[in-house]
C-alpha cells in the first residue's frame, strides 16, 4: 500500500478540525457507475461501462458526490471514444461516510463490455 501524502495530510487536518469543532468535513467513499463507454479494442470500438470508487472530503454525502464524479469525468475524458450524441452518463451508485484518517486515494476502474449475442 502506497501512502498518498496529500490525501493523508488533508484527512489528518480535517480530523483535527472536527475534534475542535471547526469543521464538519468528513471523508466519503463514492462508488461511481458510467455507461455507455466507447473505447478502441484493436480496430473495433467496444461499448460497455465501468464502476470505480473515489474518496473525497466533504461536509455531507450530497456535497461529496459532485467532486467524486468530476474526478472520474477528468479521467474518462482521456480515453473515452464516445460520439458526441452518445456521451458517458456518470452517476453515484453509493456514498458512504468513512471514519478515521484516509491514507490513500482509491483509483482504477472495473470495466464491462457489451453482451455477446449467442446466435
MMTF fields as JSON, N, C-alpha, C and O atoms, coordinates in Angstrom:
{
  "mmtfVersion": "1.0.0",
  "mmtfProducer": "UNKNOWN",
  "numBonds": 475,
  "numAtoms": 476,
  "numGroups": 119,
  "numChains": 1,
  "numModels": 1,
  "chainsPerModel": [1],
  "groupsPerChain": [119],
  "chainIdList": ["A"],
  "bondAtomList": [4, 2, 8, 6, 12, 10, 16, 14, 20, 18, 24, 22, 28, 26, 32, 30, 36, 34, 40, 38, 44, 42, 48, 46, 52, 50, 56, 54, 60, 58, 64, 62, 68, 66, 72, 70, 76, 74, 80, 78, 84, 82, 88, 86, 92, 90, 96, 94, 100, 98, 104, 102, 108, 106, 112, 110, 116, 114, 120, 118, 124, 122, 128, 126, 132, 130, 136, 134, 140, 138, 144, 142, 148, 146, 152, 150, 156, 154, 160, 158, 164, 162, 168, 166, 172, 170, 176, 174, 180, 178, 184, 182, 188, 186, 192, 190, 196, 194, 200, 198, 204, 202, 208, 206, 212, 210, 216, 214, 220, 218, 224, 222, 228, 226, 232, 230, 236, 234, 240, 238, 244, 242, 248, 246, 252, 250, 256, 254, 260, 258, 264, 262, 268, 266, 272, 270, 276, 274, 280, 278, 284, 282, 288, 286, 292, 290, 296, 294, 300, 298, 304, 302, 308, 306, 312, 310, 316, 314, 320, 318, 324, 322, 328, 326, 332, 330, 336, 334, 340, 338, 344, 342, 348, 346, 352, 350, 356, 354, 360, 358, 364, 362, 368, 366, 372, 370, 376, 374, 380, 378, 384, 382, 388, 386, 392, 390, 396, 394, 400, 398, 404, 402, 408, 406, 412, 410, 416, 414, 420, 418, 424, 422, 428, 426, 432, 430, 436, 434, 440, 438, 444, 442, 448, 446, 452, 450, 456, 454, 460, 458, 464, 462, 468, 466, 472, 470],
  "bondOrderList": [1, 1, 1, 1, 1, 1, 1, 1, 1, 1, 1, 1, 1, 1, 1, 1, 1, 1, 1, 1, 1, 1, 1, 1, 1, 1, 1, 1, 1, 1, 1, 1, 1, 1, 1, 1, 1, 1, 1, 1, 1, 1, 1, 1, 1, 1, 1, 1, 1, 1, 1, 1, 1, 1, 1, 1, 1, 1, 1, 1, 1, 1, 1, 1, 1, 1, 1, 1, 1, 1, 1, 1, 1, 1, 1, 1, 1, 1, 1, 1, 1, 1, 1, 1, 1, 1, 1, 1, 1, 1, 1, 1, 1, 1, 1, 1, 1, 1, 1, 1, 1, 1, 1, 1, 1, 1, 1, 1, 1, 1, 1, 1, 1, 1, 1, 1, 1, 1],
  "groupList": [{"groupName": "UNK", "atomNameList": ["N", "CA", "C", "O"], "elementList": ["N", "C", "C", "O"], "formalChargeList": [0, 0, 0, 0], "bondAtomList": [1, 0, 2, 1, 3, 2], "bondOrderList": [1, 1, 2], "singleLetterCode": "X", "chemCompType": "L-PEPTIDE LINKING"}],
  "groupTypeList": [0, 0, 0, 0, 0, 0, 0, 0, 0, 0, 0, 0, 0, 0, 0, 0, 0, 0, 0, 0, 0, 0, 0, 0, 0, 0, 0, 0, 0, 0, 0, 0, 0, 0, 0, 0, 0, 0, 0, 0, 0, 0, 0, 0, 0, 0, 0, 0, 0, 0, 0, 0, 0, 0, 0, 0, 0, 0, 0, 0, 0, 0, 0, 0, 0, 0, 0, 0, 0, 0, 0, 0, 0, 0, 0, 0, 0, 0, 0, 0, 0, 0, 0, 0, 0, 0, 0, 0, 0, 0, 0, 0, 0, 0, 0, 0, 0, 0, 0, 0, 0, 0, 0, 0, 0, 0, 0, 0, 0, 0, 0, 0, 0, 0, 0, 0, 0, 0, 0],
  "groupIdList": [1, 2, 3, 4, 5, 6, 7, 8, 9, 10, 11, 12, 13, 14, 15, 16, 17, 18, 19, 20, 21, 22, 23, 24, 25, 26, 27, 28, 29, 30, 31, 32, 33, 34, 35, 36, 37, 38, 39, 40, 41, 42, 43, 44, 45, 46, 47, 48, 49, 50, 51, 52, 53, 54, 55, 56, 57, 58, 59, 60, 61, 62, 63, 64, 65, 66, 67, 68, 69, 70, 71, 72, 73, 74, 75, 76, 77, 78, 79, 80, 81, 82, 83, 84, 85, 86, 87, 88, 89, 90, 91, 92, 93, 94, 95, 96, 97, 98, 99, 100, 101, 102, 103, 104, 105, 106, 107, 108, 109, 110, 111, 112, 113, 114, 115, 116, 117, 118, 119],
  "secStructList": [7, 7, 7, 7, 2, 2, 2, 2, 2, 2, 2, 2, 2, 2, 2, 2, 2, 2, 2, 6, 6, 1, 7, 7, 7, 3, 3, 3, 3, 3, 3, 3, 3, 3, 3, 3, 3, 3, 3, 3, 3, 6, 6, 3, 3, 3, 3, 3, 3, 3, 3, 3, 3, 3, 3, 3, 3, 3, 1, 1, 2, 2, 2, 2, 2, 2, 2, 2, 2, 2, 2, 2, 2, 2, 2, 2, 2, 6, 6, 7, 7, 7, 7, 6, 6, 1, 7, 7, 3, 3, 3, 3, 3, 3, 3, 3, 3, 7, 7, 1, 7, 7, 7, 1, 7, 7, 7, 7, 7, 3, 3, 3, 3, 7, 7, 7, 7, 7, 7],
  "xCoordList": [0.845, 0.0, 0.888, 1.765, 0.66, 1.422, 0.712, -0.493, 1.45, 0.894, 0.663, 1.566, -0.522, -0.868, -0.754, -1.7, 0.402, 0.689, -0.331, -0.783, -0.722, -1.727, -3.059, -3.676, -3.504, -4.766, -4.65, -5.572, -3.525, -3.324, -3.291, -3.913, -2.569, -2.466, -3.842, -4.196, -4.615, -5.949, -6.848, -7.616, -6.747, -7.573, -7.22, -8.114, -5.935, -5.493, -5.944, -6.444, -5.765, -6.164, -7.657, -8.072, -8.461, -9.907, -10.299, -11.249, -9.584, -9.861, -9.57, -10.334, -8.472, -8.142, -9.17, -9.578, -9.583, -10.59, -11.926, -12.63, -12.284, -13.517, -13.401, -14.373, -12.199, -12.002, -12.232, -12.735, -11.869, -12.087, -13.357, -13.603, -14.146, -15.456, -15.375, -16.251, -14.322, -14.198, -14.611, -14.735, -14.821, -15.174, -16.079, -15.942, -16.991, -17.84, -17.402, -18.013, -16.339, -15.886, -15.442, -14.761, -15.844, -15.504, -15.132, -15.517, -14.383, -14.094, -15.298, -15.99, -15.529, -16.602, -16.041, -15.186, -16.539, -16.211, -17.403, -18.521, -17.157, -18.229, -17.999, -16.968, -18.969, -18.918, -19.674, -20.837, -18.99, -19.496, -19.673, -18.856, -20.754, -21.022, -21.131, -21.702, -20.571, -20.679, -21.008, -20.482, -21.896, -22.219, -22.953, -23.5, -23.012, -22.177, -20.775, -20.609, -19.803, -18.415, -17.898, -17.902, -17.461, -16.884, -15.365, -14.829, -14.68, -13.229, -12.754, -13.501, -11.518, -10.953, -10.371, -9.612, -10.729, -10.177, -9.668, -10.43, -8.37, -7.826, -8.357, -8.184, -9.008, -9.58, -11.059, -11.665, -11.645, -13.075, -13.352, -12.585, -14.476, -14.922, -15.788, -16.677, -15.534, -16.334, -17.225, -16.873, -18.365, -19.288, -19.547, -19.848, -19.43, -19.685, -19.852, -20.461, -19.305, -19.397, -18.346, -17.432, -18.475, -17.473, -18.062, -19.093, -17.372, -17.548, -16.189, -15.152, -16.195, -14.969, -15.326, -16.49, -14.344, -14.547, -13.561, -12.394, -14.022, -13.163, -13.44, -14.563, -12.398, -12.501, -12.439, -11.538, -13.396, -13.394, -13.683, -14.253, -13.287, -13.565, -14.601, -14.396, -15.719, -16.814, -17.606, -17.403, -18.504, -19.336, -20.529, -21.068, -20.943, -22.102, -22.029, -21.206, -22.898, -22.964, -23.282, -22.661, -24.247, -24.653, -23.493, -23.319, -22.708, -21.584, -20.377, -19.458, -20.35, -19.245, -19.397, -18.401, -20.604, -20.859, -20.294, -19.63, -20.536, -20.1, -18.583, -18.154, -17.746, -16.302, -15.82, -14.87, -16.464, -16.082, -16.384, -15.558, -17.564, -17.924, -17.008, -16.618, -16.657, -15.741, -14.377, -13.799, -13.859, -12.58, -12.659, -11.752, -13.743, -13.915, -14.06, -13.471, -14.833, -15.004, -13.669, -13.429, -12.8, -11.486, -10.692, -10.031, -10.751, -10.01, -10.619, -9.891, -11.927, -12.613, -12.41, -12.24, -12.428, -12.251, -10.925, -10.792, -9.948, -8.635, -8.665, -7.796, -9.647, -9.635, -10.988, -11.04, -12.065, -13.38, -13.443, -12.949, -14.05, -14.183, -15.653, -16.032, -16.469, -17.896, -18.167, -17.513, -19.145, -19.565, -20.296, -20.79, -20.361, -20.953, -22.402, -22.85, -23.139, -24.549, -24.782, -25.928, -23.709, -23.827, -22.781, -21.941, -22.838, -21.815, -21.997, -23.07, -20.935, -20.949, -21.804, -21.605, -22.745, -23.554, -22.903, -22.793, -22.481, -21.783, -22.642, -23.087, -22.874, -23.679, -23.137, -22.479, -23.425, -23.015, -24.0, -25.213, -23.471, -24.294, -24.447, -25.482, -23.382, -23.387, -22.399, -21.37, -22.711, -21.828, -21.807, -22.836, -20.632, -20.507, -19.563, -18.442, -20.027, -19.167, -18.153, -18.515, -16.884, -15.807, -15.436, -15.739, -14.79, -14.298, -12.778, -12.202, -12.147, -10.702, -9.988, -10.534, -8.762, -7.899, -7.683, -7.359, -7.865, -7.672, -6.197, -5.624, -5.59, -4.157, -3.843, -2.712, -4.835, -4.564, -5.862, -6.946, -5.722, -6.855, -7.072, -6.112, -8.311, -8.631, -8.712, -9.27, -8.171, -8.212, -8.507, -8.771, -8.458, -8.694, -10.162, -11.03, -10.413, -11.75, -12.006, -11.078, -13.256, -13.702, -14.614, -15.661, -14.216, -14.954, -15.782, -15.438, -16.868, -17.607, -17.895, -18.091, -17.92, -18.185, -19.637, -20.427, -19.952, -21.325, -21.565, -20.629, -22.799, -23.092, -22.846, -23.098, -22.359, -22.102, -23.384, -23.975, -23.82, -25.03, -24.719, -23.628, -25.647, -25.439, -26.305, -27.144, -26.105, -26.882, -26.181, -26.693],
  "yCoordList": [-1.178, 0.0, 1.237, 1.379, 2.125, 3.354, 4.479, 4.67, 5.213, 6.349, 7.505, 7.886, 8.057, 9.228, 10.431, 10.749, 11.101, 12.164, 13.304, 13.71, 13.847, 14.925, 14.474, 15.214, 13.269, 12.765, 12.565, 12.908, 12.012, 11.787, 13.104, 13.229, 14.083, 15.388, 16.061, 16.604, 16.03, 16.625, 15.901, 16.532, 14.59, 13.796, 14.089, 14.241, 14.169, 14.486, 15.891, 16.106, 16.847, 18.231, 18.317, 18.991, 17.637, 17.682, 16.943, 17.34, 15.878, 15.164, 16.073, 16.092, 16.823, 17.754, 18.884, 19.264, 19.416, 20.477, 19.979, 20.716, 18.73, 18.157, 18.006, 18.218, 17.636, 17.429, 18.717, 18.679, 19.848, 21.134, 21.822, 22.991, 21.096, 21.536, 22.773, 23.636, 22.861, 23.948, 23.513, 24.343, 22.239, 21.748, 20.527, 19.724, 20.398, 19.219, 18.278, 17.23, 18.653, 17.846, 16.455, 16.3, 15.458, 14.068, 13.381, 13.837, 12.284, 11.536, 10.681, 10.114, 10.605, 9.788, 8.915, 9.339, 7.692, 6.778, 6.81, 6.466, 7.228, 7.345, 6.306, 6.316, 5.408, 4.398, 4.959, 5.349, 4.991, 5.655, 4.643, 3.739, 4.814, 3.968, 4.866, 5.954, 4.398, 5.152, 4.24, 3.133, 4.724, 3.989, 4.92, 5.912, 4.692, 3.75, 4.325, 5.541, 3.488, 3.901, 3.232, 2.006, 4.033, 3.522, 3.602, 4.611, 2.552, 2.556, 1.689, 0.855, 1.888, 1.114, -0.186, -0.194, -1.277, -2.604, -3.145, -3.702, -2.974, -3.326, -2.34, -1.129, -2.861, -1.997, -1.713, -0.965, -2.294, -2.142, -1.321, -1.322, -0.627, 0.104, -0.805, -1.482, -0.821, -1.604, -0.656, 0.5, -1.149, -0.356, -1.131, -2.324, -0.461, -1.084, -0.003, 1.037, -0.261, 0.707, 0.416, -0.376, 1.055, 0.886, 1.195, 1.856, 0.695, 1.096, 1.573, 1.086, 2.51, 2.959, 3.576, 3.878, 3.758, 4.34, 5.481, 5.369, 6.566, 7.69, 8.114, 7.993, 8.613, 9.141, 10.666, 11.219, 11.332, 12.795, 13.244, 12.497, 14.453, 15.039, 16.138, 17.051, 16.034, 16.974, 17.143, 16.419, 18.106, 18.433, 17.485, 17.329, 16.851, 15.96, 14.965, 15.102, 13.968, 12.988, 13.682, 13.402, 14.58, 15.273, 16.077, 16.111, 16.717, 17.528, 16.678, 17.195, 15.41, 14.514, 13.977, 13.667, 13.868, 13.215, 14.008, 13.43, 15.292, 16.099, 16.074, 15.85, 16.295, 16.243, 14.847, 14.717, 13.805, 12.442, 12.218, 11.667, 12.643, 12.496, 13.345, 12.907, 14.546, 15.404, 14.736, 14.795, 14.099, 13.382, 12.285, 12.134, 11.53, 10.422, 10.96, 10.406, 12.026, 12.607, 13.015, 12.784, 13.62, 14.035, 12.835, 12.909, 11.734, 10.543, 9.883, 9.48, 9.773, 9.139, 9.925, 9.329, 11.248, 12.081, 11.803, 12.071, 11.27, 10.989, 9.803, 9.701, 8.899, 7.723, 7.346, 6.461, 7.975, 7.638, 8.028, 9.085, 7.172, 7.392, 7.592, 7.338, 8.039, 8.182, 9.248, 10.291, 8.98, 10.03, 11.132, 10.904, 12.309, 13.464, 13.23, 13.78, 12.422, 12.197, 11.02, 10.645, 10.436, 9.286, 9.392, 8.506, 10.487, 10.718, 9.778, 9.213, 9.63, 8.764, 9.418, 10.586, 8.671, 9.143, 8.598, 7.384, 9.485, 9.096, 9.484, 10.626, 8.52, 8.812, 8.052, 7.022, 8.578, 7.927, 6.805, 7.014, 5.627, 4.488, 4.419, 4.001, 4.842, 4.759, 5.779, 6.053, 6.336, 7.286, 6.927, 6.981, 6.561, 6.063, 6.97, 7.241, 7.431, 8.228, 7.31, 6.275, 7.694, 6.922, 7.536, 8.7, 6.761, 7.288, 7.159, 6.406, 7.887, 7.802, 8.664, 9.647, 8.28, 9.037, 8.217, 7.031, 8.856, 8.197, 8.309, 9.399, 7.173, 7.137, 7.151, 7.443, 6.838, 6.838, 6.997, 6.68, 7.493, 7.615, 6.276, 5.573, 5.926, 4.708, 5.083, 6.126, 4.262, 4.549, 3.3, 2.231, 3.452, 2.327, 2.202, 2.866, 1.334, 1.122, -0.364, -1.137, -0.765, -2.105, -1.916, -1.277, -2.476, -2.292, -3.529, -4.642, -3.32, -4.421, -4.084, -2.921, -5.112, -4.917, -5.2, -5.622, -4.949, -5.224, -6.73, -7.505, -7.155, -8.59, -9.193, -8.555, -10.407, -11.113, -11.818, -12.551, -11.594, -12.268, -13.743, -14.072, -14.61, -16.061, -16.605, -17.478, -16.096, -16.546, -17.642, -18.135],
  "zCoordList": [0.0, 0.0, 0.0, 0.852, -0.952, -1.077, -0.353, -0.515, 0.433, 1.168, 0.211, -0.534, 0.226, -0.573, 0.361, 1.081, 0.353, 1.31, 1.285, 2.356, 0.12, 0.148, 0.746, 1.513, 0.4, 0.948, 2.449, 3.189, 2.914, 4.346, 5.106, 6.161, 4.579, 5.247, 5.331, 6.377, 4.248, 4.261, 5.258, 5.984, 5.286, 6.197, 7.656, 8.489, 7.969, 9.336, 9.725, 10.829, 8.812, 9.1, 9.39, 10.333, 8.584, 8.812, 10.085, 10.76, 10.421, 11.676, 12.872, 13.837, 12.811, 13.892, 13.986, 15.083, 12.845, 12.849, 13.383, 14.074, 13.069, 13.619, 15.131, 15.856, 15.614, 17.052, 17.836, 18.959, 17.256, 17.933, 17.429, 17.729, 16.672, 16.155, 15.269, 15.324, 14.45, 13.491, 12.093, 11.192, 11.913, 10.583, 10.696, 11.619, 9.761, 9.681, 8.553, 8.348, 7.82, 6.691, 7.146, 8.16, 6.373, 6.651, 5.347, 4.27, 5.438, 4.212, 3.81, 4.657, 2.499, 1.939, 0.828, 0.05, 0.772, -0.332, -1.275, -0.889, -2.527, -3.513, -4.604, -5.276, -4.774, -5.821, -7.019, -6.912, -8.163, -9.357, -10.487, -10.663, -11.249, -12.419, -13.639, -13.572, -14.768, -16.004, -17.172, -17.279, -18.056, -19.281, -20.224, -19.743, -21.499, -22.236, -22.388, -22.478, -22.416, -22.606, -23.872, -23.985, -24.805, -26.048, -25.931, -25.475, -26.337, -26.372, -27.522, -28.033, -27.923, -29.03, -28.51, -27.541, -29.152, -28.842, -30.171, -30.962, -30.406, -31.72, -32.741, -32.596, -33.78, -34.817, -34.592, -35.36, -33.558, -33.339, -32.082, -31.119, -32.137, -30.953, -30.111, -30.628, -28.828, -27.884, -27.111, -26.877, -26.725, -25.921, -24.638, -24.673, -23.532, -22.238, -21.193, -21.442, -20.026, -18.947, -17.896, -18.124, -16.747, -15.699, -14.328, -14.195, -13.328, -11.929, -11.437, -11.889, -10.523, -9.88, -8.533, -8.274, -7.692, -6.372, -6.173, -6.548, -5.59, -5.253, -3.814, -3.323, -3.147, -1.789, -1.885, -2.515, -1.259, -1.22, 0.212, 1.008, 0.518, 1.824, 1.601, 0.802, 2.323, 2.121, 3.412, 4.387, 3.394, 4.549, 4.696, 5.792, 3.587, 3.631, 2.476, 1.57, 2.525, 1.437, 0.109, -0.917, 0.148, -1.074, -1.674, -2.892, -0.816, -1.294, -1.692, -2.327, -1.344, -1.708, -3.124, -3.778, -3.595, -4.883, -6.06, -6.92, -6.116, -7.267, -7.492, -8.624, -6.455, -6.722, -7.116, -7.887, -6.595, -6.987, -8.463, -9.191, -8.906, -10.321, -11.194, -12.276, -10.75, -11.515, -11.697, -12.783, -10.636, -10.75, -11.811, -12.63, -11.787, -12.732, -14.154, -15.082, -14.34, -15.673, -16.282, -17.467, -15.475, -15.974, -16.467, -17.503, -15.734, -16.128, -17.367, -18.274, -17.41, -18.528, -19.821, -20.885, -19.743, -20.932, -21.64, -22.834, -20.912, -21.501, -22.463, -23.33, -22.332, -23.21, -23.811, -24.666, -23.403, -23.96, -25.43, -25.821, -26.238, -27.676, -28.061, -29.205, -27.128, -27.386, -28.447, -28.467, -29.339, -30.265, -29.497, -28.392, -30.081, -29.393, -28.975, -27.969, -29.735, -29.417, -28.467, -28.221, -27.932, -27.02, -25.912, -25.757, -25.141, -24.117, -22.923, -22.711, -22.163, -20.977, -19.895, -19.562, -19.355, -18.236, -16.962, -16.788, -16.089, -14.871, -13.676, -13.566, -12.775, -11.592, -10.386, -10.524, -9.215, -7.97, -7.661, -7.651, -7.412, -7.021, -5.505, -4.985, -4.804, -3.343, -2.79, -3.408, -1.632, -0.959, 0.52, 1.193, 1.024, 2.388, 3.177, 2.746, 4.334, 5.204, 5.872, 6.432, 5.81, 6.428, 7.769, 8.032, 8.602, 9.867, 9.88, 9.094, 10.766, 10.88, 9.861, 9.359, 9.566, 8.659, 7.396, 7.46, 6.257, 4.965, 4.593, 4.605, 4.263, 3.972, 2.473, 2.082, 1.631, 0.193, -0.583, -0.094, -1.8, -2.713, -3.398, -3.711, -3.627, -4.359, -5.833, -6.172, -6.7, -8.127, -8.929, -8.377, -10.221, -11.112, -11.486, -10.92, -12.452, -12.978, -13.137, -13.377, -13.005, -13.375, -14.576, -14.469, -15.735, -16.976, -17.299, -16.902, -18.018, -18.601, -20.046, -20.398, -20.883, -22.304, -22.627, -21.783, -23.885, -24.317, -24.289, -24.486, -24.047, -24.043, -25.426, -26.448, -25.441, -26.701, -27.109, -26.316, -28.366, -28.818, -29.081, -29.548, -28.791, -28.929, -30.057, -29.836, -31.248, -32.419, -33.155, -34.16]
}
